Amino acid sequence: MQAWRVHELGEPKDVLTLEEIQTPRAAARELVVKVSAVAANFPDALLCRGQYQVRPPLPFSPGVELCGVVTEVGDDAGGWQVGDRVIGNPELPTGGFAEYAVLLGAKALPAPETLDDAEAAGLLIGYQTGWFGLHRRANLQPGETLLVHAAAGGVGSAAVQLGKAAGARVIGVAGGADKADYVRALGADVVVDRRTEDFVEVVNEVTGRRGTDVIYDPVGGSTYDRSTKCVAFEGRILVIGFAGGTIQAPPLNHALIKNYSIVGLHWGLYAVQNPALIAQCHAELTALAAEGTVKPLVSERLGLDAVADGVQRLADGRTVGRLVFLP
Ligand SMILES: NC(=O)c1ccc[n+]([C@@H]2O[C@H](COP(=O)([O-])OP(=O)(O)OC[C@H]3O[C@@H](n4cnc5c(N)ncnc54)[C@H](OP(=O)(O)O)[C@@H]3O)[C@@H](O)[C@H]2O)c1
């Protein structure tokens, strides 16, 4: 089969190579799936650079979320059958940027019927992270204001849709006019182009200087620091990621003085600590997809040959919306 592999760490465009390798076989508890669609995520770039929390042995294939069809079921892999359409996070080093990948049966989820392959591939990391962040960690309430940074990105775009589905007023921040249009299409009530506007000023203006109740922050660094200038009394700032490249070190006296909470989220840890919640979240997302409330907005459907270029553009912040590769 064809697979993109990383033999040495570095920038995605330099270290990803498309190779012909052996098709994987299912060991105990595993499924082999024929990849129908694999979404690009920032962690794919971090994996290539060796900066992700998981460091698979070299060589490995990135590609951290996919939709595929089961072609082989290992012993004790659950009740899956050959031909089942599933979504899941592949077991590295056999990631999704390939014609076939390996999933743990216990972690695979049924692909929602109402979504096509490219959409279904994007329903996992971004939407699960958004659901756990907004509902479980930040307790977002109907009528509250939600500010989403990198709102045209993978996790951000999902948070915009889930915020609207929860009855919040959503302010989306994105870099550039194309991304701002995409965030509008997602349903955000207010869109801020951070290249031409200051999100703090916009938030204070549209909330009558009250500030925003929940802030969804996948960027970190100075974006986090500025967010503390427009967080509401009893607001919650969700620490989602550090796509800006700097991990902030906030002065905690500021959280005390302004009565806000700084809330961390590591979605992957729920698979270890409380996997039943992931299934519950998936059931709710599937229901929201069936009623049309959430639908990953795929902006580029590309062939497998476009992986290195696509992941590099994502790493550089040059993508608009979701990129999905269809092997
Ligand atoms: N906590 C969790 O459980 C969890 C789960 C999944 C992902 N994450 C993290 O969430 C972050 C976002 O992941 P993603 O896949 O959704 O990526 P993404 O949002 O598609 O891409 C990153 C976006 O961040 C913005 N950005 C701002 N400053 C940037 C800079 N200096 N360099 C690059 N981008 C910059 C850009 O959007 P604008 O130009 O529009 O601002 C860019 O498009 C990553 O750090 C990832 O590791 C965390």
The ligand as an SDF file (V2000), in Angstrom:
LIG
                    3D

 48 52  0  0  0  0  0  0  0  0999 V2000
   -6.5280   20.2110   24.2990 N   0  0  0  0  0  0  0  0  0  0  0  0
   -6.8460   19.2300   23.4820 C   0  0  0  0  0  0  0  0  0  0  0  0
   -7.3340   18.1820   23.9010 O   0  0  0  0  0  0  0  0  0  0  0  0
   -6.6000   19.4230   22.0110 C   0  0  0  0  0  0  0  0  0  0  0  0
   -7.2460   18.6120   21.0610 C   0  0  0  0  0  0  0  0  0  0  0  0
   -7.0000   18.8510   19.7100 C   0  0  0  0  0  0  0  0  0  0  0  0
   -6.1300   19.8830   19.3140 C   0  0  0  0  0  0  0  0  0  0  0  0
   -5.5070   20.6270   20.2790 N   0  0  0  0  0  0  0  0  0  0  0  0
   -4.5840   21.7290   19.9250 C   0  0  0  0  0  0  0  0  0  0  0  0
   -5.3350   22.7980   19.3540 O   0  0  0  0  0  0  0  0  0  0  0  0
   -4.4630   23.5830   18.5230 C   0  0  0  0  0  0  0  0  0  0  0  0
   -5.1480   23.8130   17.1960 C   0  0  0  0  0  0  0  0  0  0  0  0
   -5.1840   22.5910   16.4550 O   0  0  0  0  0  0  0  0  0  0  0  0
   -5.9400   22.5020   15.0510 P   0  0  0  0  0  0  0  0  0  0  0  0
   -5.6200   21.1750   14.4460 O   0  0  0  0  0  0  0  0  0  0  0  0
   -7.3630   22.8610   15.2300 O   0  0  0  0  0  0  0  0  0  0  0  0
   -5.1670   23.6180   14.1990 O   0  0  0  0  0  0  0  0  0  0  0  0
   -5.7930   24.8320   13.3830 P   0  0  0  0  0  0  0  0  0  0  0  0
   -6.6660   25.6540   14.2710 O   0  0  0  0  0  0  0  0  0  0  0  0
   -6.4180   24.2750   12.1450 O   0  0  0  0  0  0  0  0  0  0  0  0
   -4.5110   25.6760   12.9880 O   0  0  0  0  0  0  0  0  0  0  0  0
   -3.9290   26.5900   13.8540 C   0  0  0  0  0  0  0  0  0  0  0  0
   -4.5170   28.0240   13.6930 C   0  0  0  0  0  0  0  0  0  0  0  0
   -4.0110   28.7920   14.7560 O   0  0  0  0  0  0  0  0  0  0  0  0
   -3.9400   30.1430   14.3290 C   0  0  0  0  0  0  0  0  0  0  0  0
   -2.6370   30.7250   14.6420 N   0  0  0  0  0  0  0  0  0  0  0  0
   -2.4550   31.8300   15.3570 C   0  0  0  0  0  0  0  0  0  0  0  0
   -1.1600   32.0970   15.4710 N   0  0  0  0  0  0  0  0  0  0  0  0
   -0.4920   31.1370   14.7950 C   0  0  0  0  0  0  0  0  0  0  0  0
    0.8880   30.8770   14.5310 C   0  0  0  0  0  0  0  0  0  0  0  0
    1.8510   31.6780   15.0280 N   0  0  0  0  0  0  0  0  0  0  0  0
    1.2190   29.7700   13.7840 N   0  0  0  0  0  0  0  0  0  0  0  0
    0.2690   28.9340   13.3110 C   0  0  0  0  0  0  0  0  0  0  0  0
   -1.0530   29.1420   13.5490 N   0  0  0  0  0  0  0  0  0  0  0  0
   -1.4270   30.2370   14.2690 C   0  0  0  0  0  0  0  0  0  0  0  0
   -4.1670   30.1830   12.8290 C   0  0  0  0  0  0  0  0  0  0  0  0
   -5.5070   30.6530   12.6270 O   0  0  0  0  0  0  0  0  0  0  0  0
   -5.8220   32.2180   12.3990 P   0  0  0  0  0  0  0  0  0  0  0  0
   -4.7870   32.7480   11.4860 O   0  0  0  0  0  0  0  0  0  0  0  0
   -7.1840   32.1880   11.7770 O   0  0  0  0  0  0  0  0  0  0  0  0
   -5.8050   32.8570   13.7470 O   0  0  0  0  0  0  0  0  0  0  0  0
   -4.0660   28.7090   12.4330 C   0  0  0  0  0  0  0  0  0  0  0  0
   -4.8620   28.4160   11.2970 O   0  0  0  0  0  0  0  0  0  0  0  0
   -3.1460   22.8160   18.4480 C   0  0  0  0  0  0  0  0  0  0  0  0
   -2.2220   23.3900   19.3550 O   0  0  0  0  0  0  0  0  0  0  0  0
   -3.5250   21.4050   18.8890 C   0  0  0  0  0  0  0  0  0  0  0  0
   -2.4170   20.7030   19.4340 O   0  0  0  0  0  0  0  0  0  0  0  0
   -5.7240   20.4260   21.5970 C   0  0  0  0  0  0  0  0  0  0  0  0
  1  2  1  0
  2  3  2  0
  2  4  1  0
  4  5  1  0
  4 48  2  0
  5  6  2  0
  6  7  1  0
  7  8  2  0
  8  9  1  0
  8 48  1  0
  9 10  1  0
  9 46  1  0
 10 11  1  0
 11 12  1  0
 11 44  1  0
 12 13  1  0
 13 14  1  0
 14 15  2  0
 14 16  1  0
 14 17  1  0
 17 18  1  0
 18 19  2  0
 18 20  1  0
 18 21  1  0
 21 22  1  0
 22 23  1  0
 23 24  1  0
 23 42  1  0
 24 25  1  0
 25 26  1  0
 25 36  1  0
 26 27  1  0
 26 35  1  0
 27 28  2  0
 28 29  1  0
 29 30  1  0
 29 35  2  0
 30 31  1  0
 30 32  2  0
 32 33  1  0
 33 34  2  0
 34 35  1  0
 36 37  1  0
 36 42  1  0
 37 38  1  0
 38 39  2  0
 38 40  1  0
 38 41  1  0
 42 43  1  0
 44 45  1  0
 44 46  1  0
 46 47  1  0
M  CHG  2   8   1  16  -1
M  END
$$$$
